[in-house]
Amino acid sequence: MCFSGAYSQETILLRTEFQDVLPKFVISDGVSSGISFEIMKLIERKSRYRFVYKESLVPLARVVAGLESGYMDIQIGLQKTPEREAKLVFGPELYSVRLVAVVPKDSLIGNTVSIRDLIASRSTVLTPFGTGASSILRAIPGLLVDDQARTAEANMEKMLSMRGSILIYHDLSLSYLMAKSRYAGLLRVVDIDSSGYAGFEPLGQFIVYSRSLSGAVVSDLNSLIEKVCRSGELAAITGRYFNSRAAGESALIR
């Protein structure tokens, strides 16, 4: 989508898609919600920008490809990786997540697992395809990574069917899934000892733009995000999901 000339007060349309990462986008009984969806609606309420999308979940790799090609204009909540930074424009950080591990309840893995032990034991680590977590884990020499499944939930199902022993992904998504009755008492979280390895610090989730989007629009949206951050309106949204995350984590069997 092309924007040219001076600004007006006319509505500006921004193309986006719903990345299939819970709870960034959630579709239940035909109703859309999720942390990224709520931030989109906040932007619409506070500005002349309107989002154009289909209410369907799209694999994350396709979302990134759409941004890179210019088919999409914007995405709400995406982690930085060197590959993405080379091809996309990152705006302000919206919130942060951290990587955690989940294993079957009866796993021989204790309350803490070290990256060094996973390498030494030749254990295969599950993580969703095309994600920032996959980039971090694949960059660790000697670590075996299986990122064929496209979602965290699909990886959980692989573990329950004995096709994987450990899943590493971000805590917001895993805590949301672990709160589901489907997984009650079947999985547990373990701490990660990542000594000597980068990428396990809190990971920012950003507003991200296609390079084909007007620089004036990018600047305007960045200013809007900074404004709702200062006003506390952004925190009012993200805080609800962080509270849900804390509730999910308290229910995990350690």
Phi and psi restraints in degrees (value plus and minus 20) as a CYANA .aco file:
   2 CYS   PHI    -123.5   -83.5
   2 CYS   PSI     119.3   159.3
   3 PHE   PHI    -145.2  -105.2
   3 PHE   PSI     112.8   152.8
   4 SER   PHI    -164.1  -124.1
   4 SER   PSI     143.0   183.0
   5 GLY   PHI      59.7    99.7
   5 GLY   PSI    -196.8  -156.8
   6 ALA   PHI     -92.5   -52.5
   6 ALA   PSI     138.8   178.8
   7 TYR   PHI     -86.3   -46.3
   7 TYR   PSI     126.4   166.4
   8 SER   PHI    -149.9  -109.9
   8 SER   PSI     159.5   199.5
   9 GLN   PHI    -114.8   -74.8
   9 GLN   PSI      -6.4    33.6
  10 GLU   PHI     -90.8   -50.8
  10 GLU   PSI     133.2   173.2
  11 THR   PHI     -82.6   -42.6
  11 THR   PSI     116.6   156.6
  12 ILE   PHI    -134.0   -94.0
  12 ILE   PSI     106.6   146.6
  13 LEU   PHI    -114.1   -74.1
  13 LEU   PSI     116.8   156.8
  14 LEU   PHI    -144.3  -104.3
  14 LEU   PSI     104.3   144.3
  15 ARG   PHI    -103.7   -63.7
  15 ARG   PSI     114.8   154.8
  16 THR   PHI    -169.4  -129.4
  16 THR   PSI     156.2   196.2
  17 GLU   PHI    -162.2  -122.2
  17 GLU   PSI     143.4   183.4
  18 PHE   PHI    -111.9   -71.9
  18 PHE   PSI      88.3   128.3
  19 GLN   PHI     -89.4   -49.4
  19 GLN   PSI     120.9   160.9
  20 ASP   PHI    -101.1   -61.1
  20 ASP   PSI      44.2    84.2
  21 VAL   PHI    -153.2  -113.2
  21 VAL   PSI      86.2   126.2
  22 LEU   PHI     -98.5   -58.5
  22 LEU   PSI     120.9   160.9
  23 PRO   PHI    -120.3   -80.3
  23 PRO   PSI      15.7    55.7
  24 LYS   PHI     -81.7   -41.7
  24 LYS   PSI     -66.7   -26.7
  25 PHE   PHI    -151.4  -111.4
  25 PHE   PSI     114.1   154.1
  26 VAL   PHI    -153.0  -113.0
  26 VAL   PSI     111.6   151.6
  27 ILE   PHI    -141.4  -101.4
  27 ILE   PSI      96.9   136.9
  28 SER   PHI    -154.8  -114.8
  28 SER   PSI     102.6   142.6
  29 ASP   PHI      32.8    72.8
  29 ASP   PSI      18.9    58.9
  30 GLY   PHI      58.5    98.5
  30 GLY   PSI     -15.2    24.8
  31 VAL   PHI    -129.9   -89.9
  31 VAL   PSI     108.9   148.9
  32 SER   PHI    -111.7   -71.7
  32 SER   PSI     122.7   162.7
  33 SER   PHI    -176.0  -136.0
  33 SER   PSI    -186.2  -146.2
  34 GLY   PHI      96.5   136.5
  34 GLY   PSI     140.4   180.4
  35 ILE   PHI     -82.8   -42.8
  35 ILE   PSI     -63.2   -23.2
  36 SER   PHI     -90.4   -50.4
  36 SER   PSI     -58.4   -18.4
  37 PHE   PHI     -82.5   -42.5
  37 PHE   PSI     -62.4   -22.4
  38 GLU   PHI     -85.9   -45.9
  38 GLU   PSI     -56.5   -16.5
  39 ILE   PHI     -86.9   -46.9
  39 ILE   PSI     -58.4   -18.4
  40 MET   PHI     -77.8   -37.8
  40 MET   PSI     -66.3   -26.3
  41 LYS   PHI     -86.3   -46.3
  41 LYS   PSI     -54.1   -14.1
  42 LEU   PHI     -82.9   -42.9
  42 LEU   PSI     -64.1   -24.1
  43 ILE   PHI     -79.9   -39.9
  43 ILE   PSI     -62.6   -22.6
  44 GLU   PHI     -83.6   -43.6
  44 GLU   PSI     -59.8   -19.8
  45 ARG   PHI     -87.0   -47.0
  45 ARG   PSI     -50.6   -10.6
  46 LYS   PHI    -118.0   -78.0
  46 LYS   PSI     -17.7    22.3
  47 SER   PHI    -173.0  -133.0
  47 SER   PSI    -197.4  -157.4
  48 ARG   PHI    -110.5   -70.5
  48 ARG   PSI     -19.2    20.8
  49 TYR   PHI    -100.8   -60.8
  49 TYR   PSI     118.9   158.9
  50 ARG   PHI    -150.9  -110.9
  50 ARG   PSI     118.3   158.3
  51 PHE   PHI    -113.0   -73.0
  51 PHE   PSI     119.1   159.1
  52 VAL   PHI    -132.8   -92.8
  52 VAL   PSI     104.1   144.1
  53 TYR   PHI    -181.7  -141.7
  53 TYR   PSI     142.5   182.5
  54 LYS   PHI    -118.5   -78.5
  54 LYS   PSI     118.1   158.1
  55 GLU   PHI    -102.0   -62.0
  55 GLU   PSI      52.9    92.9
  56 SER   PHI    -168.8  -128.8
  56 SER   PSI     128.9   168.9
  57 LEU   PHI    -103.7   -63.7
  57 LEU   PSI     114.5   154.5
  58 VAL   PHI    -140.6  -100.6
  58 VAL   PSI     117.8   157.8
  59 PRO   PHI     -74.0   -34.0
  59 PRO   PSI     121.4   161.4
  60 LEU   PHI     -77.9   -37.9
  60 LEU   PSI     -59.0   -19.0
  61 ALA   PHI     -80.3   -40.3
  61 ALA   PSI     -55.8   -15.8
  62 ARG   PHI     -91.3   -51.3
  62 ARG   PSI     -55.1   -15.1
  63 VAL   PHI     -81.2   -41.2
  63 VAL   PSI     -68.8   -28.8
  64 VAL   PHI     -82.5   -42.5
  64 VAL   PSI     -63.1   -23.1
  65 ALA   PHI     -81.9   -41.9
  65 ALA   PSI     -58.3   -18.3
  66 GLY   PHI     -84.3   -44.3
  66 GLY   PSI     -58.5   -18.5
  67 LEU   PHI     -86.9   -46.9
  67 LEU   PSI     -63.7   -23.7
  68 GLU   PHI     -83.6   -43.6
  68 GLU   PSI     -57.4   -17.4
  69 SER   PHI    -101.8   -61.8
  69 SER   PSI     -35.9     4.1
  70 GLY   PHI      69.2   109.2
  70 GLY   PSI     -18.7    21.3
  71 TYR   PHI     -85.0   -45.0
  71 TYR   PSI     -52.4   -12.4
  72 MET   PHI    -132.1   -92.1
  72 MET   PSI     133.1   173.1
  73 ASP   PHI    -118.0   -78.0
  73 ASP   PSI     -53.2   -13.2
  74 ILE   PHI    -175.1  -135.1
  74 ILE   PSI     133.2   173.2
  75 GLN   PHI    -163.5  -123.5
  75 GLN   PSI     120.8   160.8
  76 ILE   PHI    -125.2   -85.2
  76 ILE   PSI      88.4   128.4
  77 GLY   PHI      75.9   115.9
  77 GLY   PSI      58.3    98.3
  78 LEU   PHI    -159.7  -119.7
  78 LEU   PSI     119.1   159.1
  79 GLN   PHI    -101.8   -61.8
  79 GLN   PSI     126.6   166.6
  80 LYS   PHI     -96.9   -56.9
  80 LYS   PSI     116.7   156.7
  81 THR   PHI    -156.0  -116.0
  81 THR   PSI     138.0   178.0
  82 PRO   PHI     -76.3   -36.3
  82 PRO   PSI     -58.5   -18.5
  83 GLU   PHI     -85.2   -45.2
  83 GLU   PSI     -62.2   -22.2
  84 ARG   PHI     -90.6   -50.6
  84 ARG   PSI     -60.3   -20.3
  85 GLU   PHI     -82.4   -42.4
  85 GLU   PSI     -48.2    -8.2
  86 ALA   PHI     -92.4   -52.4
  86 ALA   PSI     -40.6    -0.6
  87 LYS   PHI    -142.8  -102.8
  87 LYS   PSI     -31.6     8.4
  88 LEU   PHI    -145.4  -105.4
  88 LEU   PSI     149.2   189.2
  89 VAL   PHI    -131.4   -91.4
  89 VAL   PSI     100.5   140.5
  90 PHE   PHI    -118.2   -78.2
  90 PHE   PSI     113.0   153.0
  91 GLY   PHI    -118.3   -78.3
  91 GLY   PSI    -171.8  -131.8
  92 PRO   PHI     -87.8   -47.8
  92 PRO   PSI     135.3   175.3
  93 GLU   PHI     -93.3   -53.3
  93 GLU   PSI     117.3   157.3
  94 LEU   PHI    -117.8   -77.8
  94 LEU   PSI     -58.4   -18.4
  95 TYR   PHI    -190.4  -150.4
  95 TYR   PSI     157.0   197.0
  96 SER   PHI    -153.2  -113.2
  96 SER   PSI     137.5   177.5
  97 VAL   PHI    -150.6  -110.6
  97 VAL   PSI     153.9   193.9
  98 ARG   PHI    -159.0  -119.0
  98 ARG   PSI     134.5   174.5
  99 LEU   PHI    -101.5   -61.5
  99 LEU   PSI     115.4   155.4
 100 VAL   PHI    -154.3  -114.3
 100 VAL   PSI     148.2   188.2
 101 ALA   PHI    -137.6   -97.6
 101 ALA   PSI     125.3   165.3
 102 VAL   PHI    -147.9  -107.9
 102 VAL   PSI     118.2   158.2
 103 VAL   PHI    -154.6  -114.6
 103 VAL   PSI     142.3   182.3
 104 PRO   PHI     -79.3   -39.3
 104 PRO   PSI     130.2   170.2
 105 LYS   PHI     -74.1   -34.1
 105 LYS   PSI     -60.1   -20.1
 106 ASP   PHI    -113.1   -73.1
 106 ASP   PSI      -3.9    36.1
 107 SER   PHI     -81.9   -41.9
 107 SER   PSI     127.8   167.8
 108 LEU   PHI     -96.4   -56.4
 108 LEU   PSI     -30.5     9.5
 109 ILE   PHI     -86.6   -46.6
 109 ILE   PSI     114.3   154.3
 110 GLY   PHI     -99.2   -59.2
 110 GLY   PSI    -174.9  -134.9
 111 ASN   PHI     -96.9   -56.9
 111 ASN   PSI     -34.3     5.7
 112 THR   PHI    -157.1  -117.1
 112 THR   PSI     118.8   158.8
 113 VAL   PHI    -146.0  -106.0
 113 VAL   PSI     115.3   155.3
 114 SER   PHI    -119.7   -79.7
 114 SER   PSI     128.1   168.1
 115 ILE   PHI     -80.8   -40.8
 115 ILE   PSI     -57.4   -17.4
 116 ARG   PHI     -81.6   -41.6
 116 ARG   PSI     -60.3   -20.3
 117 ASP   PHI     -87.5   -47.5
 117 ASP   PSI     -58.5   -18.5
 118 LEU   PHI     -83.3   -43.3
 118 LEU   PSI     -58.0   -18.0
 119 ILE   PHI     -87.9   -47.9
 119 ILE   PSI     -66.3   -26.3
 120 ALA   PHI     -85.0   -45.0
 120 ALA   PSI     -56.5   -16.5
 121 SER   PHI    -105.1   -65.1
 121 SER   PSI     -23.6    16.4
 122 ARG   PHI      39.9    79.9
 122 ARG   PSI      12.8    52.8
 123 SER   PHI     -94.7   -54.7
 123 SER   PSI     121.3   161.3
 124 THR   PHI    -111.7   -71.7
 124 THR   PSI     106.8   146.8
 125 VAL   PHI    -118.1   -78.1
 125 VAL   PSI     106.6   146.6
 126 LEU   PHI    -105.6   -65.6
 126 LEU   PSI     122.6   162.6
 127 THR   PHI    -181.8  -141.8
 127 THR   PSI     132.2   172.2
 128 PRO   PHI     -87.9   -47.9
 128 PRO   PSI     127.7   167.7
 129 PHE   PHI     -86.0   -46.0
 129 PHE   PSI     119.0   159.0
 130 GLY   PHI      53.6    93.6
 130 GLY   PSI      -6.0    34.0
 131 THR   PHI    -118.4   -78.4
 131 THR   PSI     146.5   186.5
 132 GLY   PHI     -81.7   -41.7
 132 GLY   PSI     -55.8   -15.8
 133 ALA   PHI     -81.1   -41.1
 133 ALA   PSI     -61.5   -21.5
 134 SER   PHI     -81.3   -41.3
 134 SER   PSI     -62.1   -22.1
 135 SER   PHI     -82.2   -42.2
 135 SER   PSI     -62.7   -22.7
 136 ILE   PHI     -84.4   -44.4
 136 ILE   PSI     -67.1   -27.1
 137 LEU   PHI     -89.5   -49.5
 137 LEU   PSI     -59.0   -19.0
 138 ARG   PHI     -89.3   -49.3
 138 ARG   PSI     -38.9     1.1
 139 ALA   PHI    -101.0   -61.0
 139 ALA   PSI     -27.3    12.7
 140 ILE   PHI    -107.0   -67.0
 140 ILE   PSI      94.8   134.8
 141 PRO   PHI     -78.8   -38.8
 141 PRO   PSI     110.9   150.9
 142 GLY   PHI      67.4   107.4
 142 GLY   PSI     -30.7     9.3
 143 LEU   PHI    -103.4   -63.4
 143 LEU   PSI     107.9   147.9
 144 LEU   PHI    -106.2   -66.2
 144 LEU   PSI     104.5   144.5
 145 VAL   PHI    -144.6  -104.6
 145 VAL   PSI     109.6   149.6
 146 ASP   PHI    -131.6   -91.6
 146 ASP   PSI      84.8   124.8
 147 ASP   PHI    -138.4   -98.4
 147 ASP   PSI      14.8    54.8
 148 GLN   PHI     -92.8   -52.8
 148 GLN   PSI     -55.1   -15.1
 149 ALA   PHI     -94.0   -54.0
 149 ALA   PSI     125.5   165.5
 150 ARG   PHI    -111.3   -71.3
 150 ARG   PSI     -33.5     6.5
 151 THR   PHI    -155.4  -115.4
 151 THR   PSI     140.9   180.9
 152 ALA   PHI     -84.4   -44.4
 152 ALA   PSI     -58.4   -18.4
 153 GLU   PHI     -83.7   -43.7
 153 GLU   PSI     -60.0   -20.0
 154 ALA   PHI     -83.0   -43.0
 154 ALA   PSI     -56.0   -16.0
 155 ASN   PHI     -89.2   -49.2
 155 ASN   PSI     -56.9   -16.9
 156 MET   PHI     -81.3   -41.3
 156 MET   PSI     -61.6   -21.6
 157 GLU   PHI     -85.0   -45.0
 157 GLU   PSI     -54.6   -14.6
 158 LYS   PHI     -82.6   -42.6
 158 LYS   PSI     -61.9   -21.9
 159 MET   PHI     -84.4   -44.4
 159 MET   PSI     -61.6   -21.6
 160 LEU   PHI     -87.3   -47.3
 160 LEU   PSI     -43.8    -3.8
 161 SER   PHI    -118.9   -78.9
 161 SER   PSI      -1.4    38.6
 162 MET   PHI      45.8    85.8
 162 MET   PSI      10.9    50.9
 163 ARG   PHI    -132.5   -92.5
 163 ARG   PSI       4.9    44.9
 164 GLY   PHI     157.6   197.6
 164 GLY   PSI     132.3   172.3
 165 SER   PHI    -138.3   -98.3
 165 SER   PSI     -34.7     5.3
 166 ILE   PHI    -174.7  -134.7
 166 ILE   PSI     118.5   158.5
 167 LEU   PHI    -141.7  -101.7
 167 LEU   PSI     108.7   148.7
 168 ILE   PHI    -138.3   -98.3
 168 ILE   PSI     104.8   144.8
 169 TYR   PHI    -181.8  -141.8
 169 TYR   PSI    -198.8  -158.8
 170 HIS   PHI     -98.1   -58.1
 170 HIS   PSI     128.9   168.9
 171 ASP   PHI     -86.3   -46.3
 171 ASP   PSI     -51.4   -11.4
 172 LEU   PHI     -81.6   -41.6
 172 LEU   PSI     -66.9   -26.9
 173 SER   PHI     -91.2   -51.2
 173 SER   PSI     -64.7   -24.7
 174 LEU   PHI     -86.4   -46.4
 174 LEU   PSI     -58.8   -18.8
 175 SER   PHI     -86.5   -46.5
 175 SER   PSI     -58.2   -18.2
 176 TYR   PHI     -80.3   -40.3
 176 TYR   PSI     -64.8   -24.8
 177 LEU   PHI     -91.0   -51.0
 177 LEU   PSI     -58.4   -18.4
 178 MET   PHI     -86.4   -46.4
 178 MET   PSI     -41.4    -1.4
 179 ALA   PHI     -95.6   -55.6
 179 ALA   PSI     -31.6     8.4
 180 LYS   PHI     -93.1   -53.1
 180 LYS   PSI     122.0   162.0
 181 SER   PHI     -81.6   -41.6
 181 SER   PSI     -45.5    -5.5
 182 ARG   PHI     -75.4   -35.4
 182 ARG   PSI     -52.4   -12.4
 183 TYR   PHI    -127.7   -87.7
 183 TYR   PSI     -17.2    22.8
 184 ALA   PHI     -78.5   -38.5
 184 ALA   PSI     101.5   141.5
 185 GLY   PHI      56.7    96.7
 185 GLY   PSI     -18.7    21.3
 186 LEU   PHI    -122.5   -82.5
 186 LEU   PSI     -45.6    -5.6
 187 LEU   PHI    -149.8  -109.8
 187 LEU   PSI     139.3   179.3
 188 ARG   PHI    -164.5  -124.5
 188 ARG   PSI     137.0   177.0
 189 VAL   PHI    -116.1   -76.1
 189 VAL   PSI     126.5   166.5
 190 VAL   PHI    -149.7  -109.7
 190 VAL   PSI     130.8   170.8
 191 ASP   PHI     -95.0   -55.0
 191 ASP   PSI     133.0   173.0
 192 ILE   PHI    -129.6   -89.6
 192 ILE   PSI     103.9   143.9
 193 ASP   PHI    -111.6   -71.6
 193 ASP   PSI      82.9   122.9
 194 SER   PHI    -123.9   -83.9
 194 SER   PSI       2.5    42.5
 195 SER   PHI     -70.2   -30.2
 195 SER   PSI     105.3   145.3
 196 GLY   PHI      69.9   109.9
 196 GLY   PSI     -20.5    19.5
 197 TYR   PHI    -145.9  -105.9
 197 TYR   PSI     117.8   157.8
 198 ALA   PHI    -107.3   -67.3
 198 ALA   PSI     139.7   179.7
 199 GLY   PHI      82.5   122.5
 199 GLY   PSI     -23.3    16.7
 200 PHE   PHI    -121.1   -81.1
 200 PHE   PSI     -16.5    23.5
 201 GLU   PHI     -94.4   -54.4
 201 GLU   PSI     148.0   188.0
 202 PRO   PHI     -70.9   -30.9
 202 PRO   PSI     116.6   156.6
 203 LEU   PHI    -130.6   -90.6
 203 LEU   PSI      97.5   137.5
 204 GLY   PHI     -87.4   -47.4
 204 GLY   PSI     125.5   165.5
 205 GLN   PHI    -135.4   -95.4
 205 GLN   PSI     104.7   144.7
 206 PHE   PHI    -136.9   -96.9
 206 PHE   PSI     141.2   181.2
 207 ILE   PHI    -101.0   -61.0
 207 ILE   PSI     114.7   154.7
 208 VAL   PHI    -152.9  -112.9
 208 VAL   PSI     122.5   162.5
 209 TYR   PHI    -145.1  -105.1
 209 TYR   PSI     133.5   173.5
 210 SER   PHI     -90.6   -50.6
 210 SER   PSI     127.2   167.2
 211 ARG   PHI     -86.6   -46.6
 211 ARG   PSI     -36.2     3.8
 212 SER   PHI    -103.3   -63.3
 212 SER   PSI     -28.3    11.7
 213 LEU   PHI     -97.5   -57.5
 213 LEU   PSI     123.0   163.0
 214 SER   PHI     -74.4   -34.4
 214 SER   PSI     114.5   154.5
 215 GLY   PHI     -81.4   -41.4
 215 GLY   PSI     -52.2   -12.2
 216 ALA   PHI     -86.4   -46.4
 216 ALA   PSI     -58.7   -18.7
 217 VAL   PHI     -87.7   -47.7
 217 VAL   PSI     -63.7   -23.7
 218 VAL   PHI     -78.0   -38.0
 218 VAL   PSI     -67.6   -27.6
 219 SER   PHI     -82.1   -42.1
 219 SER   PSI     -61.1   -21.1
 220 ASP   PHI     -84.7   -44.7
 220 ASP   PSI     -63.9   -23.9
 221 LEU   PHI     -88.0   -48.0
 221 LEU   PSI     -59.0   -19.0
 222 ASN   PHI     -80.8   -40.8
 222 ASN   PSI     -61.6   -21.6
 223 SER   PHI     -83.5   -43.5
 223 SER   PSI     -59.0   -19.0
 224 LEU   PHI     -84.2   -44.2
 224 LEU   PSI     -63.6   -23.6
 225 ILE   PHI     -82.4   -42.4
 225 ILE   PSI     -63.0   -23.0
 226 GLU   PHI     -82.8   -42.8
 226 GLU   PSI     -55.5   -15.5
 227 LYS   PHI     -86.6   -46.6
 227 LYS   PSI     -67.1   -27.1
 228 VAL   PHI     -92.6   -52.6
 228 VAL   PSI     -41.0    -1.0
 229 CYS   PHI     -89.4   -49.4
 229 CYS   PSI     -67.3   -27.3
 230 ARG   PHI     -84.6   -44.6
 230 ARG   PSI     -54.5   -14.5
 231 SER   PHI     -97.1   -57.1
 231 SER   PSI     -34.8     5.2
 232 GLY   PHI      69.9   109.9
 232 GLY   PSI     -22.9    17.1
 233 GLU   PHI     -88.1   -48.1
 233 GLU   PSI     -56.3   -16.3
 234 LEU   PHI     -87.6   -47.6
 234 LEU   PSI     -64.2   -24.2
 235 ALA   PHI     -83.1   -43.1
 235 ALA   PSI     -50.0   -10.0
 236 ALA   PHI     -83.4   -43.4
 236 ALA   PSI     -53.2   -13.2
 237 ILE   PHI     -98.4   -58.4
 237 ILE   PSI     -74.7   -34.7
 238 THR   PHI     -83.9   -43.9
 238 THR   PSI     -52.9   -12.9
 239 GLY   PHI     -80.7   -40.7
 239 GLY   PSI     -55.3   -15.3
 240 ARG   PHI     -83.9   -43.9
 240 ARG   PSI     -57.6   -17.6
 241 TYR   PHI     -97.9   -57.9
 241 TYR   PSI     -52.8   -12.8
 242 PHE   PHI     -87.9   -47.9
 242 PHE   PSI     -55.4   -15.4
 243 ASN   PHI     -84.6   -44.6
 243 ASN   PSI     -59.7   -19.7
 244 SER   PHI     -84.6   -44.6
 244 SER   PSI     -57.4   -17.4
 245 ARG   PHI     -83.4   -43.4
 245 ARG   PSI     -64.3   -24.3
 246 ALA   PHI     -82.6   -42.6
 246 ALA   PSI     -58.4   -18.4
 247 ALA   PHI     -85.2   -45.2
 247 ALA   PSI     -59.8   -19.8
 248 GLY   PHI     -85.6   -45.6
 248 GLY   PSI     -61.1   -21.1
 249 GLU   PHI     -86.4   -46.4
 249 GLU   PSI     -54.4   -14.4
 250 SER   PHI     -88.7   -48.7
 250 SER   PSI     -40.5    -0.5
 251 ALA   PHI    -111.1   -71.1
 251 ALA   PSI     -26.7    13.3
 252 LEU   PHI     -92.2   -52.2
 252 LEU   PSI     124.5   164.5
 253 ILE   PHI    -109.5   -69.5
 253 ILE   PSI      98.9   138.9
